[in-house]
Amino acid sequence: MNMPTNELTSLQIFKGIAPEEATTICDALEEMSFSAGEEILTEGDDTQALWIILSGECVVSRSCSVNDVRILANLNAGDVFGEMSFVRTAPHSATIKATSDVTVCCYSRAHFRELKAKFPDAVCNITANIAAVLAERLRRMDTWVCEMVDGPKGDDYRDEWQTFRSAVYTNWNF
């Protein structure tokens, strides 16, 4: 891909990357375009890539039951998605759909492994940046859950949330 390295390193996920590392990453990026309404990632699929929105807007949604789809977030240029499947082999937990014409770049897990052999410091920086993105999303989820638990049906959710939090914080398995 023809992204300038300074543009790459301005993205949150690639902060702290040295110029030579950025060049290697830029060479591995694949640029793709999607039309409004088109699915980029589908919940349950397994792509194992990190996606960065270069232009346009996307919506993140998840199936909650047979006929119930919930909007989780709106994403804009500079935002990333696919990071959970990128760092841990697992199917996508949500669907990403373009809400406008969108250009993204895709960085595969295979290229990330190659980068690890050549530039381990870059991998550490990217991993720390992904952790920061995930931590912020967890913080927003905590806020949302607290609002839900404090709501009129809060007692119905409180025990379930405590069980979930306990599992998240005690079953770390890297």
C-alpha positions in Angstrom: 0.0 0.0 0.0 1.2 3.5 -0.7 0.5 5.0 2.8 3.2 7.5 3.9 5.0 6.2 7.0 4.2 9.5 8.9 0.5 8.9 8.2 0.8 5.4 9.5 2.5 6.4 12.7 -0.1 9.1 13.3 -2.7 6.4 13.8 -3.2 5.4 17.5 -2.6 1.7 16.8 0.9 2.4 15.3 2.1 5.1 17.7 5.7 4.6 18.7 6.7 2.8 15.5 10.2 3.6 14.1 10.4 4.7 10.4 12.0 1.5 9.2 9.3 -0.5 11.1 6.6 1.7 9.6 7.9 1.1 6.1 7.7 -2.7 6.6 4.2 -2.4 7.9 3.1 -0.1 5.1 4.4 -2.6 2.5 2.2 -5.3 4.1 -1.0 -3.3 4.3 -3.8 -4.1 1.9 -6.2 -1.3 1.0 -9.8 -2.1 0.3 -12.9 -0.2 -0.5 -16.5 -0.9 0.5 -19.8 0.7 -0.5 -22.4 2.0 1.9 -24.4 -1.0 3.3 -21.7 -3.6 2.6 -20.5 -5.9 5.3 -16.7 -5.8 6.0 -16.6 -8.4 8.7 -19.3 -10.8 9.7 -20.0 -12.0 13.2 -18.8 -15.6 13.5 -16.3 -15.4 10.7 -12.5 -15.8 11.3 -10.4 -13.3 9.5 -7.5 -12.6 12.0 -6.5 -9.2 10.7 -6.4 -5.7 12.1 -8.5 -3.3 10.1 -8.0 0.5 10.1 -10.6 2.9 8.7 -8.9 5.4 6.4 -12.1 7.2 5.3 -15.8 6.8 5.8 -17.9 5.5 8.6 -18.9 2.0 9.8 -21.3 0.6 12.4 -20.5 -2.3 14.8 -23.5 -4.6 15.5 -24.0 -7.9 17.3 -26.8 -10.5 17.2 -28.3 -10.8 20.7 -31.1 -13.3 19.7 -32.7 -14.6 16.6 -34.3 -11.4 15.5 -32.5 -8.9 17.7 -29.4 -7.0 16.5 -27.8 -4.4 18.7 -25.7 -1.4 17.5 -22.6 -1.4 19.7 -20.6 1.5 18.2 -20.0 3.8 15.3 -16.5 4.0 13.8 -14.8 6.7 11.8 -11.5 7.4 10.0 -8.6 6.4 12.2 -10.6 3.8 14.2 -9.6 0.1 14.3 -11.6 -3.1 14.4 -10.9 -6.8 14.3 -8.4 -6.4 17.1 -9.9 -9.2 19.3 -9.6 -11.8 16.6 -6.2 -10.4 15.7 -4.7 -11.0 19.1 -6.6 -14.2 20.0 -7.7 -16.9 17.6 -11.4 -16.6 17.8 -14.4 -15.8 15.5 -15.5 -12.2 15.1 -17.7 -11.1 18.0 -19.6 -8.5 15.9 -20.4 -7.5 12.4 -18.8 -4.4 10.8 -20.9 -2.7 8.1 -20.1 0.4 6.0 -22.6 3.2 6.6 -20.9 5.3 3.9 -18.4 4.5 1.2 -15.4 3.3 3.2 -11.7 2.8 2.6 -9.8 0.5 5.0 -6.5 -1.0 5.2 -6.0 -4.5 6.5 -2.9 -5.9 8.4 -2.9 -9.7 8.6 -1.8 -11.7 11.6 0.6 -13.5 9.3 2.4 -10.2 8.5 2.4 -9.4 12.2 4.2 -12.7 12.9 6.8 -11.8 10.3 7.2 -8.4 11.9 7.8 -10.1 15.2 10.8 -11.9 13.8 12.3 -8.7 12.3 11.2 -5.9 14.6 10.1 -7.3 18.0 10.0 -3.7 19.5 7.4 -2.8 16.9 5.3 -5.8 17.9 5.5 -4.7 21.6 4.4 -1.1 20.6 1.5 -2.4 18.5 0.4 -4.9 21.2 0.5 -2.2 23.9 -1.6 0.1 21.6 -4.1 -2.7 21.0 -4.3 -3.2 24.8 -5.0 0.5 25.2 -7.9 0.3 22.7 -9.3 -2.8 24.4 -9.0 -1.2 27.8 -10.9 1.9 26.7 -13.6 -0.3 25.2 -13.8 -2.2 28.5 -14.0 1.0 30.4 -16.9 2.1 28.3 -18.6 -1.2 28.8 -18.2 -0.9 32.6 -19.9 2.5 32.4 -22.7 1.1 30.4 -23.2 -1.9 32.6 -23.2 0.3 35.8 -25.9 2.4 34.2 -27.9 -0.7 33.4 -27.4 -2.2 36.9 -28.4 1.1 38.5 -31.5 1.2 36.3 -35.0 0.0 37.2 -34.2 -3.7 36.5 -30.7 -3.5 38.0 -31.1 -6.3 40.5 -31.9 -8.7 37.6 -28.4 -8.0 36.1 -26.2 -7.5 39.2 -25.3 -11.1 40.0 -24.8 -12.0 36.4 -22.4 -9.1 35.9 -20.4 -9.9 39.0 -20.0 -13.5 37.8 -18.8 -12.2 34.4 -16.4 -9.7 35.9 -15.0 -12.4 38.2 -14.3 -14.7 35.2 -12.7 -11.9 33.2 -10.3 -10.9 35.9 -9.4 -14.3 37.2 -9.1 -16.5 34.1 -6.4 -14.6 32.2 -5.0 -17.2 29.8 -2.4 -15.9 27.4 
